[in-house]
């Protein structure tokens, strides 16, 4: 097709457009592989160009598909379909009118295609993480082809985002009272990881405009494209002013484009946090994200490593957002009489201290105990759902105890930690204390549990193995009820041999246990959350539902203490308006 393109340029006049600096750019056709669009000022020239094209295609053994070709010139009606009135044609996947302007129905087509793809993905059994990734890659990439070509305003992109959220809500993958801004944050920042089409359009339009502007003085074609956008007052021509007014973005001279786009992305994320900070309940989860004492990325393992169903993840995110008290008709908790809110029910109610809080604590303890027992060499360890904790288990490598008082020669105030592991091979005694608290007490609780058993460790150093070289390691495993941990938590749990996937499971257990009894106390008939995408998790949940997670009779010790679209090849023939 290249010889035809050169011949058309040599023999026939072009349609001219004047740039902002009075240069002229002209062309009489647009060609992409085998899709050809002819342009002319009068019908005589158009007819000659059409015949020239037909002769060339005949010589090389090709024909024009009349059904997929169109023209607004009556003299070319025998070659292509003549457009009349509101009829349209498609060129390179974009529907245009007989005047070569984009059809008004293009936006509706984009909406329908996105909606169809999202619905198709929602009908699958994908986990929440994979579902959002698939939506980003398969559904939300549809507008990429049209951004900068099809005129769309910011409110139209916002409407597309709202349509996608509505679809997620209808399938239970998003809650109507949940934090909308959080949905568009990365998963490493406690977000859902869903792409925001409005943000993406801003980045693509800015990238397009800066790229074209950089070569405006060198390329007449690019200068003509920029001039067209300026004359039509398209959103692309106003993008730099728009972003400056919205985010305060200032584009510096000689700054590389990728760095500018990266800076814009940071400003977009900051705008999401600004919206979150204006909401009384939603801002509580992110209140300590900028503090060095909190490890935000470590707190998101359950979002990045767990295989949760979209419905399950939406429920747990809704719990973290704390916007649940509207489900109850009462303002005060019926058991303690204090003001009813999620924070109070999850960690501060005295009436739940010896029941629900202990069960939540024991579910975490059982999994950590099983990991340590397996590492110590305990045999015949059952699966998590059927694993029971004994007060003490002995092996040839040492012993492990749970919630057991340790008698020492010198009396110490605190002698009953959650877990003690005495390993002979490493000549080490590991004291593990587990705590689930609130964000306000997170750092304080971890420090207290770290220092609480220092005296006990000193007494056990010689008493256990009979030598003073025994290493004493005190490890606190502390987490808030909404899954937030400190900067030291990663090193502590790795000392216990807890992998990223297991840590994600522990975070999920804490959130699920909190979700179930919080909804129960609110008066909502909450059933246990299960993971529908994993048959093994289904069986595990079923086994856990048959009995309490951990009973007093299963811990053979004294009483527990409280724990904290593609276009077909066509020849498009049109006369310039």
Beta strands, then each sheet from edge to edge (+ up, - down):
strand 1: 15-18
strand 2: 24-27
strand 3: 29-32
strand 4: 35-38
strand 5: 70-71
strand 6: 81-82
strand 7: 88-91
strand 8: 94-97
strand 9: 392-395
strand 10: 398-402
strand 11: 419-423
strand 12: 428-437
strand 13: 471-480
strand 14: 571-573
sheet 1: 1+ 2-
sheet 2: 3+ 4- 14-
sheet 3: 5+ 6+
sheet 4: 7+ 8-
sheet 5: 9+ 10- 11+ 12- 13-
end
